[in-house]
């Protein structure tokens, strides 16, 4: 019985086994191969583009390196000769004072004692009358002259200071110019040129300090002359008023007789 069942099973399994044979589709295979070829072409194109980009970036890097070699790297030029000296000069204020400060510091006593290093005679704070009496001078009247003397001293101080600073600036300009001639890169040349321009501008500014101090002396002298004319005008006005008052009082005291004279008769 078992043998019979095995034979039957074998008979029924034989057709099923013949149905599992693999079927090959040439059209599908060709289509897959075509897609693979397209993908491969796209990949090749992508690689070619990347190579082009790499070559372009390499050329740009070479150009930048050549530029840095020719013109220098500005970030590395942190200590330019002359720059510190220029900054120090720009932060240095002159010794000159304003005309308002000079006028406030004027002293009548100093004006009386002023001799301009022995050029003039000191007046002293008192004088002696012919009768031998010592009279103190009115110090306030001499403050206007002290203002001119003060501005003159200020002018001399400014001149001495400017001449000293001017000599230093000229030395710095010469040193910076020599460094500029020896510069080997464009970046160094540009920075040194900027420093040199700054020095020349500072030199012109320093020279103007002398002009300003000189103008203060002239201005104070003009004010003194105007004040003298003002006082003369005031005195003329006062004298005119005094003369008019004197004439009026003289007329009140000495009146002219307007009635005809009376002569005695022989009766």
JOPE-V821167 format. One record per residue. N is the residue number from 1. RES is the residue in one small letter. PHI is phi in degrees with one decimal (none if undefined). OMEGA is omega in whole degrees, 0 to 359 (NA if undefined). D_CENTER is the distance of its C-alpha to the mean C-alpha in whole Angstrom. Layout:
# JOPE-V821167
n: <N & N>
res: <RES & RES>
phi: <PHI & PHI>
omega: <OMEGA & OMEGA>
d_center: <D_CENTER & D_CENTER>
This chain:
# JOPE-V821167
n: <1 & 2 & 3 & 4 & 5 & 6 & 7 & 8 & 9 & 10 & 11 & 12 & 13 & 14 & 15 & 16 & 17 & 18 & 19 & 20 & 21 & 22 & 23 & 24 & 25 & 26 & 27 & 28 & 29 & 30 & 31 & 32 & 33 & 34 & 35 & 36 & 37 & 38 & 39 & 40 & 41 & 42 & 43 & 44 & 45 & 46 & 47 & 48 & 49 & 50 & 51 & 52 & 53 & 54 & 55 & 56 & 57 & 58 & 59 & 60 & 61 & 62 & 63 & 64 & 65 & 66 & 67 & 68 & 69 & 70 & 71 & 72 & 73 & 74 & 75 & 76 & 77 & 78 & 79 & 80 & 81 & 82 & 83 & 84 & 85 & 86 & 87 & 88 & 89 & 90 & 91 & 92 & 93 & 94 & 95 & 96 & 97 & 98 & 99 & 100 & 101 & 102 & 103 & 104 & 105 & 106 & 107 & 108 & 109 & 110 & 111 & 112 & 113 & 114 & 115 & 116 & 117 & 118 & 119 & 120 & 121 & 122 & 123 & 124 & 125 & 126 & 127 & 128 & 129 & 130 & 131 & 132 & 133 & 134 & 135 & 136 & 137 & 138 & 139 & 140 & 141 & 142 & 143 & 144 & 145 & 146 & 147 & 148 & 149 & 150 & 151 & 152 & 153 & 154 & 155 & 156 & 157 & 158 & 159 & 160 & 161 & 162 & 163 & 164 & 165 & 166 & 167 & 168 & 169 & 170 & 171 & 172 & 173 & 174 & 175 & 176 & 177 & 178 & 179 & 180 & 181 & 182 & 183 & 184 & 185 & 186 & 187 & 188 & 189 & 190 & 191 & 192 & 193 & 194 & 195 & 196 & 197 & 198 & 199 & 200 & 201 & 202 & 203 & 204 & 205 & 206 & 207 & 208 & 209 & 210 & 211 & 212 & 213 & 214 & 215 & 216 & 217 & 218 & 219 & 220 & 221 & 222 & 223 & 224 & 225 & 226 & 227 & 228 & 229 & 230 & 231 & 232 & 233 & 234 & 235 & 236 & 237 & 238 & 239 & 240 & 241 & 242 & 243 & 244 & 245 & 246 & 247 & 248 & 249 & 250 & 251 & 252 & 253 & 254 & 255 & 256 & 257 & 258 & 259 & 260 & 261 & 262 & 263 & 264 & 265 & 266 & 267>
res: <x & x & x & x & x & x & x & x & x & x & x & x & x & x & x & x & x & x & x & x & x & x & x & x & x & x & x & x & x & x & x & x & x & x & x & x & x & x & x & x & x & x & x & x & x & x & x & x & x & x & x & x & x & x & x & x & x & x & x & x & x & x & x & x & x & x & x & x & x & x & x & x & x & x & x & x & x & x & x & x & x & x & x & x & x & x & x & x & x & x & x & x & x & x & x & x & x & x & x & x & x & x & x & x & x & x & x & x & x & x & x & x & x & x & x & x & x & x & x & x & x & x & x & x & x & x & x & x & x & x & x & x & x & x & x & x & x & x & x & x & x & x & x & x & x & x & x & x & x & x & x & x & x & x & x & x & x & x & x & x & x & x & x & x & x & x & x & x & x & x & x & x & x & x & x & x & x & x & x & x & x & x & x & x & x & x & x & x & x & x & x & x & x & x & x & x & x & x & x & x & x & x & x & x & x & x & x & x & x & x & x & x & x & x & x & x & x & x & x & x & x & x & x & x & x & x & x & x & x & x & x & x & x & x & x & x & x & x & x & x & x & x & x & x & x & x & x & x & x & x & x & x & x & x & x & x & x & x & x & x & x & x & x & x & x & x & x>
phi: <none & -65.4 & -64.5 & -65.5 & -66.1 & -65.3 & -65.7 & -63.8 & -62.8 & -66.1 & -66.5 & -71.7 & -78.7 & -62.2 & -65.1 & -64.5 & -67.3 & -69.6 & -82.1 & -93.3 & -72.7 & -71.9 & -106.8 & -94.4 & -109.3 & -61.8 & -66.0 & -65.2 & -63.2 & -63.3 & -65.1 & -64.7 & -64.9 & -65.7 & -61.8 & -63.9 & -67.3 & -64.6 & -62.5 & -65.7 & -65.8 & -64.9 & -64.7 & -61.9 & -64.3 & -63.1 & -64.2 & -61.8 & -63.3 & -63.2 & -62.6 & -62.6 & -63.4 & -63.0 & -63.5 & -64.0 & -62.5 & -64.2 & -64.2 & -63.3 & -63.5 & -64.3 & -65.1 & -64.6 & -62.6 & -65.7 & -65.1 & -62.2 & -65.8 & -80.9 & -105.8 & 85.2 & -98.8 & -58.5 & -68.6 & -82.1 & -93.0 & -97.3 & -120.3 & -86.4 & -61.6 & 97.2 & -66.5 & -65.0 & -63.5 & -65.7 & -63.4 & -63.1 & -66.1 & -66.5 & -87.8 & -89.9 & -91.6 & -71.1 & -89.6 & -68.7 & -111.7 & -75.0 & -65.7 & -65.6 & -64.1 & -65.4 & -65.9 & -68.9 & -90.5 & -71.2 & -126.5 & -65.1 & -65.0 & -64.4 & -63.5 & -70.2 & -88.1 & -61.9 & -131.6 & 53.8 & 58.6 & 88.0 & -72.9 & -113.8 & -92.0 & -72.1 & -81.3 & 82.8 & -87.5 & -137.5 & -140.7 & -109.9 & -77.6 & -57.4 & -84.3 & 90.4 & -94.0 & -85.7 & -118.3 & -70.5 & -79.1 & -78.9 & -60.8 & -62.0 & -70.7 & -101.8 & -65.5 & -63.6 & -73.9 & -64.2 & -65.0 & -66.0 & -62.8 & -67.1 & -67.3 & -67.1 & -63.6 & -62.6 & -61.0 & -66.4 & -63.4 & -63.6 & -62.1 & -62.1 & -65.4 & -66.1 & -61.9 & -66.9 & -66.4 & -64.7 & -63.2 & -64.3 & -64.5 & -64.6 & -64.5 & -65.6 & -63.7 & -64.7 & -65.8 & -66.8 & -64.3 & -62.7 & -64.7 & -65.7 & -64.9 & -93.9 & -65.5 & -110.6 & -127.9 & -66.8 & -63.2 & -65.8 & -63.0 & -64.5 & -68.3 & -65.3 & -63.4 & -61.7 & -64.1 & -64.7 & -62.5 & -62.8 & -64.4 & -64.8 & -66.3 & -65.9 & -63.5 & -66.0 & -65.6 & -63.1 & -62.0 & -68.3 & -64.1 & -66.1 & -60.9 & -66.4 & -64.8 & -65.7 & -64.6 & -65.6 & -63.2 & -62.1 & -62.7 & -66.7 & -64.2 & -63.9 & -63.3 & -64.5 & -64.0 & -64.5 & -67.8 & -63.3 & -65.0 & -63.5 & -65.4 & -63.8 & -63.1 & -64.3 & -66.9 & -62.2 & -64.3 & -66.0 & -63.8 & -62.6 & -65.8 & -65.5 & -64.2 & -62.8 & -67.0 & -64.6 & -62.9 & -65.6 & -67.7 & -62.7 & -69.7 & -74.2 & -81.0 & -109.5 & -90.5 & -77.0 & -80.2 & -99.9 & -79.4 & -67.2 & -68.1 & -105.8 & -103.4 & -67.4 & -100.0 & -82.8 & -73.6>
omega: <179 & 178 & 179 & 180 & 179 & 180 & 179 & 180 & 179 & 180 & 180 & 182 & 184 & 178 & 181 & 180 & 179 & 181 & 183 & 179 & 183 & 180 & 181 & 180 & 182 & 181 & 179 & 180 & 179 & 180 & 179 & 179 & 178 & 178 & 179 & 179 & 178 & 179 & 179 & 178 & 178 & 180 & 179 & 179 & 178 & 179 & 179 & 178 & 178 & 178 & 178 & 179 & 179 & 178 & 179 & 179 & 178 & 178 & 179 & 179 & 178 & 178 & 179 & 178 & 178 & 179 & 180 & 179 & 182 & 187 & 179 & 180 & 182 & 183 & 180 & 181 & 183 & 180 & 178 & 180 & 178 & 184 & 180 & 178 & 178 & 179 & 178 & 180 & 180 & 180 & 180 & 178 & 180 & 181 & 183 & 177 & 177 & 181 & 176 & 177 & 180 & 180 & 180 & 183 & 182 & 178 & 178 & 180 & 179 & 178 & 179 & 182 & 186 & 180 & 180 & 179 & 177 & 180 & 180 & 177 & 176 & 184 & 184 & 183 & 178 & 173 & 185 & 179 & 176 & 179 & 177 & 181 & 176 & 182 & 178 & 179 & 177 & 187 & 183 & 180 & 184 & 181 & 179 & 177 & 176 & 178 & 177 & 178 & 180 & 178 & 176 & 176 & 178 & 178 & 180 & 179 & 179 & 180 & 179 & 180 & 182 & 179 & 178 & 179 & 179 & 178 & 178 & 180 & 179 & 177 & 179 & 178 & 179 & 180 & 179 & 178 & 177 & 178 & 179 & 178 & 182 & 182 & 185 & 181 & 179 & 180 & 179 & 179 & 181 & 181 & 178 & 177 & 177 & 178 & 181 & 177 & 178 & 179 & 179 & 177 & 179 & 179 & 178 & 179 & 179 & 179 & 180 & 178 & 177 & 179 & 181 & 179 & 178 & 179 & 178 & 178 & 180 & 182 & 180 & 178 & 177 & 179 & 178 & 178 & 178 & 179 & 178 & 177 & 178 & 179 & 177 & 177 & 179 & 179 & 177 & 179 & 180 & 179 & 178 & 179 & 179 & 179 & 179 & 179 & 179 & 178 & 181 & 179 & 178 & 179 & 179 & 182 & 182 & 178 & 177 & 179 & 183 & 180 & 180 & 181 & 179 & 179 & 180 & 179 & 183 & 182 & NA>
d_center: <122 & 119 & 120 & 120 & 117 & 115 & 116 & 116 & 112 & 112 & 113 & 111 & 107 & 108 & 107 & 104 & 103 & 103 & 101 & 98 & 97 & 94 & 93 & 90 & 88 & 87 & 85 & 83 & 82 & 81 & 79 & 77 & 77 & 75 & 73 & 72 & 72 & 69 & 67 & 67 & 66 & 63 & 62 & 62 & 60 & 57 & 57 & 57 & 54 & 52 & 53 & 51 & 48 & 48 & 48 & 45 & 43 & 44 & 43 & 40 & 39 & 40 & 38 & 35 & 36 & 37 & 33 & 32 & 34 & 33 & 29 & 29 & 27 & 24 & 24 & 26 & 23 & 21 & 21 & 20 & 20 & 17 & 15 & 15 & 15 & 12 & 11 & 13 & 12 & 8 & 10 & 12 & 12 & 15 & 18 & 18 & 20 & 20 & 23 & 24 & 24 & 26 & 28 & 29 & 30 & 32 & 36 & 39 & 40 & 38 & 38 & 41 & 41 & 38 & 40 & 37 & 38 & 41 & 41 & 42 & 45 & 44 & 46 & 46 & 47 & 50 & 53 & 56 & 59 & 62 & 64 & 62 & 60 & 57 & 54 & 51 & 48 & 46 & 43 & 41 & 42 & 40 & 37 & 35 & 36 & 34 & 31 & 31 & 32 & 29 & 27 & 28 & 28 & 24 & 24 & 26 & 24 & 20 & 22 & 23 & 20 & 18 & 21 & 21 & 18 & 18 & 21 & 19 & 17 & 20 & 22 & 19 & 19 & 22 & 23 & 20 & 22 & 26 & 25 & 24 & 27 & 29 & 27 & 30 & 28 & 26 & 24 & 23 & 23 & 20 & 18 & 19 & 18 & 14 & 14 & 15 & 13 & 10 & 12 & 13 & 10 & 9 & 13 & 13 & 10 & 13 & 16 & 15 & 15 & 19 & 19 & 18 & 20 & 23 & 23 & 23 & 27 & 28 & 27 & 29 & 32 & 32 & 32 & 35 & 37 & 37 & 38 & 41 & 42 & 42 & 44 & 46 & 47 & 47 & 50 & 51 & 52 & 53 & 56 & 57 & 57 & 59 & 61 & 62 & 63 & 65 & 67 & 68 & 69 & 71 & 73 & 74 & 75 & 77 & 79 & 80 & 84 & 85 & 88 & 91 & 93 & 96 & 99 & 102 & 105 & 109 & 110>
